[in-house]
Amino acid sequence: MMRSVRVLTRRLWPSHAVDEFVLSTVLLFLAVTVVRWLRDPGSALRVVDLDVAIVVIAALSGTVLTALIVSPPGRRSGGHMNPAVTVSLWLMGVFPGRGVLPYVLAQLAGSVAGTGLARLVWGRPVSGPVVGWAALGPGPGWQPLSVLLAEVGGTAAIVLVVGFVLAHDRLARLLPYAVGLSVALVIALLGTRSGGSVNPARQLGPALLAGHTEDLWIYLPAPILGAALGAGLDRILGRLPGRRRLPAAPRTASVPRAVSAPRTAEGADGSYEGDGPVLVAAAPTVLRASPGEAAPLSPVPCPPSSSAGVAPSNIPLVSRVLAVPSSPVRLTSVRTATPATERADLP
């Protein structure tokens, strides 16, 4: 009798795009809430000095972002909450192209929903002249070109941090904290200058509801340009000696880097059923087998999962390892991972 092990890739749409909508809604609600309490003249928590207020806002924003990334919805979707992050991961080859549009639309919709929710909860102070729906704008004397370059550079810096962490397995568990810290630093440095948005979803909802759409031509495309620049620089740095780049999902007949696989007791028909993320191979070089080639399927050691900011179906690290016999088995067929169910038949 042949034993069959099903290998499933996790679907991006619609469940994970819904997670991105929820995360973006919460992010914008909290972003507007922080600005409302720290800048509204009638608030008991108001920080009068703008420079000090920006530093506090930056620290709180980084903390909120990290918490959302490590939350259950963040772990399921990858915790992007930023169209620029989604695009950059796609350009770096660790996020499938078919998930870009659903993710971006969900993030932008969450931006509007979260801003509107903050207005419903906190009332008029949110739409007052000081808070202004928490819409961002350039500082005095900053010209459009300067704002564009600053937003592009800030986004590219964040993307480079993400790429660097993804290229080192030992740092992968720190990715949510690295992202949160990077965003906080960018906000602190650029908040009183270019606005420090580096996220189209951070600006769209507040700008639309506040009626300040004159600068959206900068704040929407600039982070996307920064994502492309950061991904390009990351690709160049990946060619340097000693720098390991995580390849895209293999297009050859090999076991994918990370998949979801069933893992419970053997059924009456010899099949294994179950759920949960399972590491089949940390990289294509760990377990690569052609039809008829013996391949050991013993557990592969790996660090704990940290899915923040990467594709749920392509992340190189997952939290659990499939427990299978340590003796070599012979694969009779292995196919490239696709969104559909894949099978690897074992004798």
C-alpha positions as CSV (number, residue, x, y, z in Angstrom):
1,M,0.0,0.0,0.0
2,M,1.2,3.5,-0.8
3,R,1.2,6.1,1.9
4,S,0.3,9.7,0.9
5,V,1.3,12.9,2.6
6,R,-0.5,16.0,1.5
7,V,1.4,19.2,1.5
8,L,-0.7,22.4,1.5
9,T,0.3,26.0,1.0
10,R,-1.7,28.5,3.0
11,R,-4.2,30.5,1.1
12,L,-3.8,34.3,1.0
13,W,-7.3,35.4,0.0
14,P,-9.7,36.0,1.5
15,S,-8.9,35.2,5.1
16,H,-5.5,36.8,5.3
17,A,-6.5,39.9,3.4
18,V,-9.3,40.2,6.0
19,D,-6.7,40.0,8.7
20,E,-4.8,42.8,7.0
21,F,-8.0,44.9,7.0
22,V,-8.5,44.3,10.7
23,L,-4.9,45.1,11.5
24,S,-4.8,48.3,9.4
25,T,-8.1,49.4,11.0
26,V,-6.7,49.0,14.5
27,L,-3.4,50.6,13.5
28,L,-5.1,53.7,12.2
29,F,-7.6,53.9,15.1
30,L,-4.7,53.8,17.6
31,A,-2.6,56.3,15.5
32,V,-5.4,58.8,15.5
33,T,-6.1,58.1,19.1
34,V,-2.5,58.8,20.1
35,V,-2.5,62.1,18.2
36,R,-5.8,63.1,19.6
37,W,-4.7,62.7,23.3
38,L,-1.2,64.1,22.8
39,R,-2.0,67.1,20.7
40,D,-5.6,68.2,21.4
41,P,-5.5,71.4,23.5
42,G,-8.3,70.1,25.7
43,S,-6.5,66.8,26.5
44,A,-5.0,66.2,30.0
45,L,-2.2,64.3,28.3
46,R,-1.3,67.0,25.8
47,V,2.4,67.5,25.1
48,V,2.9,71.1,24.1
49,D,6.4,70.9,22.6
50,L,6.0,69.4,19.1
51,D,9.4,67.9,19.0
52,V,8.8,66.0,22.3
53,A,5.4,65.0,21.1
54,I,6.8,63.5,17.9
55,V,9.3,61.4,19.9
56,V,6.5,60.1,22.2
57,I,4.2,59.4,19.2
58,A,7.1,57.6,17.5
59,A,7.7,55.4,20.5
60,L,4.1,54.5,20.9
61,S,3.7,53.9,17.2
62,G,6.6,51.5,17.1
63,T,5.2,49.7,20.2
64,V,1.7,49.4,18.7
65,L,3.1,48.2,15.4
66,T,5.2,45.4,17.0
67,A,2.2,44.3,19.1
68,L,0.0,44.1,16.1
69,I,2.6,42.1,14.1
70,V,2.9,39.5,16.9
71,S,-0.8,39.3,17.4
72,P,-2.7,36.3,16.1
73,P,-4.0,38.2,13.0
74,G,-0.5,39.5,12.4
75,R,1.0,36.0,12.5
76,R,-1.6,34.7,10.1
77,S,-1.3,37.4,7.5
78,G,2.3,38.4,8.0
79,G,1.5,41.7,9.7
80,H,2.2,44.0,6.7
81,M,-0.3,46.9,7.3
82,N,1.6,48.9,4.7
83,P,1.3,48.6,0.9
84,A,5.0,49.5,0.6
85,V,5.9,46.5,2.8
86,T,3.7,44.2,0.7
87,V,5.3,45.4,-2.5
88,S,8.8,45.2,-1.2
89,L,8.4,41.6,-0.1
90,W,7.0,40.7,-3.5
91,L,9.9,42.3,-5.2
92,M,12.3,40.4,-2.9
93,G,10.6,37.2,-3.9
94,V,9.2,36.2,-0.5
95,F,5.6,37.1,-1.2
96,P,3.4,35.8,-4.0
97,G,2.3,38.4,-6.6
98,R,-1.3,37.2,-6.5
99,G,-1.6,38.4,-2.9
100,V,-0.4,42.0,-3.5
101,L,-3.6,43.5,-4.8
102,P,-5.9,42.0,-2.1
103,Y,-3.5,43.0,0.6
104,V,-3.1,46.6,-0.6
105,L,-6.8,47.1,-1.0
106,A,-7.5,45.7,2.4
107,Q,-4.8,48.0,4.0
108,L,-6.2,51.1,2.3
109,A,-9.8,50.2,3.3
110,G,-8.6,49.6,6.8
111,S,-7.0,53.1,6.8
112,V,-10.3,54.8,6.1
113,A,-12.2,52.5,8.5
114,G,-9.8,53.0,11.4
115,T,-9.8,56.8,11.0
116,G,-13.6,56.9,10.8
117,L,-13.9,54.7,13.9
118,A,-11.6,57.0,15.9
119,R,-13.9,59.9,15.0
120,L,-16.9,58.0,16.2
121,V,-15.3,57.1,19.4
122,W,-13.5,60.3,20.3
123,G,-15.9,62.8,18.7
124,R,-15.1,66.3,17.5
125,P,-11.5,66.7,18.9
126,V,-10.4,64.2,16.2
127,S,-11.7,66.5,13.4
128,G,-10.6,69.7,15.1
129,P,-8.0,72.1,13.6
130,V,-5.2,70.8,15.8
131,V,-5.6,67.1,15.5
132,G,-7.0,67.3,11.9
133,W,-7.9,63.6,11.7
134,A,-4.2,63.0,12.4
135,A,-3.4,63.8,8.7
136,L,0.3,64.3,8.1
137,G,2.0,67.1,6.3
138,P,5.4,68.6,5.5
139,G,7.1,70.9,7.9
140,P,7.7,74.6,7.3
141,G,10.0,75.2,4.4
142,W,9.9,71.7,3.1
143,Q,9.4,71.6,-0.7
144,P,7.5,68.7,-2.4
145,L,10.7,67.3,-3.9
146,S,12.4,67.2,-0.4
147,V,9.3,65.5,1.1
148,L,9.3,62.9,-1.7
149,L,13.0,62.1,-1.3
150,A,12.7,61.9,2.5
151,E,9.7,59.5,2.3
152,V,11.4,57.4,-0.3
153,G,14.6,57.2,1.7
154,G,12.8,56.4,5.0
155,T,10.8,53.6,3.4
156,A,13.9,52.2,1.7
157,A,15.7,52.1,5.0
158,I,12.9,50.1,6.6
159,V,12.9,47.6,3.7
160,L,16.7,47.1,4.0
161,V,16.2,46.3,7.7
162,V,13.6,43.7,6.8
163,G,15.7,42.2,4.1
164,F,18.7,42.0,6.4
165,V,16.8,40.3,9.2
166,L,15.2,37.8,6.7
167,A,18.7,36.9,5.4
168,H,19.8,35.7,8.9
169,D,18.0,32.9,10.5
170,R,19.2,33.7,14.0
171,L,17.6,37.2,13.7
172,A,14.3,36.1,12.3
173,R,12.6,36.0,15.7
174,L,13.5,39.6,16.2
175,L,11.8,40.8,13.0
176,P,8.7,42.3,14.6
177,Y,10.8,44.3,17.0
178,A,13.2,45.4,14.3
179,V,10.3,46.7,12.2
180,G,8.8,48.5,15.1
181,L,12.1,50.1,16.1
182,S,12.8,51.1,12.5
183,V,9.4,52.7,12.0
184,A,9.7,54.6,15.3
185,L,13.1,56.0,14.3
186,V,11.9,57.1,11.0
187,I,8.9,58.9,12.6
188,A,11.1,60.5,15.2
189,L,13.5,61.8,12.5
190,L,11.1,62.8,9.8
191,G,7.9,63.6,11.8
192,T,8.5,67.3,11.9
193,R,10.1,67.4,8.5
194,S,8.4,65.3,5.8
195,G,5.7,64.0,8.1
196,G,7.3,60.5,8.5
197,S,4.4,58.6,6.9
198,V,6.4,55.9,5.0
199,N,3.0,54.2,4.6
200,P,0.3,55.0,2.1
201,A,-2.3,53.4,4.5
202,R,-1.2,55.7,7.3
203,Q,-2.0,58.8,5.2
204,L,-4.9,57.9,3.0
205,G,-7.7,57.6,5.5
206,P,-6.8,60.7,7.6
207,A,-6.1,62.8,4.4
208,L,-9.4,61.8,2.7
209,L,-11.6,62.4,5.8
210,A,-9.8,65.7,6.7
211,G,-10.1,66.9,3.1
212,H,-6.3,67.5,2.8
213,T,-5.7,65.6,-0.4
214,E,-3.3,68.1,-1.9
215,D,-0.2,66.1,-0.8
216,L,-1.5,62.6,-1.5
217,W,0.4,62.6,-4.8
218,I,3.5,62.5,-2.7
219,Y,2.5,60.4,0.3
220,L,0.9,57.6,-1.8
221,P,3.6,56.8,-4.4
222,A,6.7,57.8,-2.4
223,P,6.7,54.7,-0.1
224,I,6.1,52.4,-3.1
225,L,9.1,54.0,-4.8
226,G,11.1,53.5,-1.6
227,A,10.0,49.9,-1.5
228,A,11.3,49.3,-5.0
229,L,14.6,51.1,-4.1
230,G,15.0,49.1,-0.9
231,A,14.3,45.8,-2.6
232,G,16.8,46.6,-5.3
233,L,19.5,47.5,-2.8
234,D,18.7,44.4,-0.8
235,R,19.2,42.3,-4.0
236,I,22.6,44.0,-4.6
237,L,23.7,43.4,-1.0
238,G,22.6,39.8,-1.3
239,R,25.3,39.2,-3.8
240,L,28.1,40.3,-1.4
241,P,30.3,37.6,0.0
242,G,29.0,36.1,3.2
243,R,25.5,37.4,2.8
244,R,22.9,34.7,2.3
245,R,19.8,35.6,0.5
246,L,16.6,33.6,1.0
247,P,15.6,32.4,-2.5
248,A,12.1,32.6,-3.8
249,A,9.9,29.5,-3.8
250,P,11.6,26.9,-6.0
251,R,10.2,26.4,-9.5
252,T,11.9,23.0,-9.8
253,A,10.7,19.6,-8.6
254,S,11.7,20.2,-5.0
255,V,10.0,20.4,-1.6
256,P,9.0,24.0,-0.8
257,R,10.8,25.9,2.0
258,A,7.8,26.2,4.2
259,V,4.4,24.7,3.9
260,S,1.4,23.6,6.0
261,A,1.2,19.8,6.2
262,P,-1.2,17.4,7.9
263,R,0.2,15.7,10.9
264,T,-1.9,13.3,13.0
265,A,-2.2,9.5,13.3
266,E,-2.2,7.4,10.2
267,G,-5.7,6.7,8.8
268,A,-7.1,3.3,7.8
269,D,-6.2,4.0,4.2
270,G,-2.6,4.8,5.1
271,S,-3.0,8.6,4.8
272,Y,-2.0,11.1,7.4
273,E,-4.4,13.9,8.2
274,G,-4.1,16.9,10.5
275,D,-3.4,20.6,10.5
276,G,-0.9,23.2,11.7
277,P,2.2,24.7,10.1
278,V,5.1,22.3,9.6
279,L,8.6,22.8,8.5
280,V,9.3,20.5,5.6
281,A,12.6,22.2,4.7
282,A,14.2,25.4,5.9
283,A,15.6,26.1,2.4
284,P,15.5,24.2,-0.9
285,T,19.0,22.8,-0.2
286,V,17.9,21.1,3.1
287,L,15.6,18.6,1.5
288,R,15.6,18.3,-2.3
289,A,14.5,15.0,-3.9
290,S,13.7,13.8,-7.4
291,P,11.4,11.0,-8.2
292,G,12.9,7.7,-7.0
293,E,15.6,9.4,-4.9
294,A,16.0,8.5,-1.3
295,A,15.6,11.5,1.1
296,P,15.7,11.5,4.9
297,L,12.6,13.1,6.4
298,S,13.8,13.4,10.0
299,P,12.9,16.5,11.9
300,V,14.8,19.6,10.8
301,P,16.0,21.9,13.6
302,C,14.9,25.5,13.2
303,P,14.4,28.7,15.2
304,P,10.8,29.6,16.3
305,S,8.5,31.2,13.8
306,S,8.4,34.9,13.3
307,S,6.0,35.5,10.4
308,A,5.9,39.3,10.8
309,G,6.2,41.1,7.5
310,V,6.5,38.1,5.3
311,A,4.2,36.0,3.3
312,P,2.4,33.3,5.3
313,S,2.9,30.8,2.5
314,N,6.6,31.6,1.8
315,I,8.0,32.3,5.2
316,P,11.3,30.5,5.7
317,L,10.6,29.7,9.4
318,V,7.6,28.0,11.0
319,S,6.9,27.1,14.6
320,R,6.7,23.3,14.5
321,V,8.5,20.5,12.9
322,L,6.8,17.4,11.4
323,A,7.7,14.3,13.4
324,V,8.3,11.5,10.9
325,P,10.5,8.4,10.9
326,S,14.2,9.2,10.9
327,S,15.0,6.5,8.5
328,P,15.3,7.4,4.8
329,V,12.2,6.9,2.7
330,R,11.9,7.0,-1.1
331,L,9.8,9.7,-2.8
332,T,8.0,8.5,-5.8
333,S,6.7,11.9,-6.8
334,V,7.4,15.5,-5.6
335,R,5.8,18.5,-7.3
336,T,6.4,22.2,-7.0
337,A,4.2,23.9,-4.4
338,T,1.1,25.7,-5.7
339,P,-2.0,27.2,-4.0
340,A,-3.7,23.8,-4.6
341,T,-3.0,20.6,-2.7
342,E,0.3,18.9,-3.4
343,R,1.1,15.3,-2.9
344,A,4.3,13.4,-2.2
345,D,3.7,9.7,-2.4
346,L,5.8,7.6,0.0
347,P,6.3,3.8,-0.3
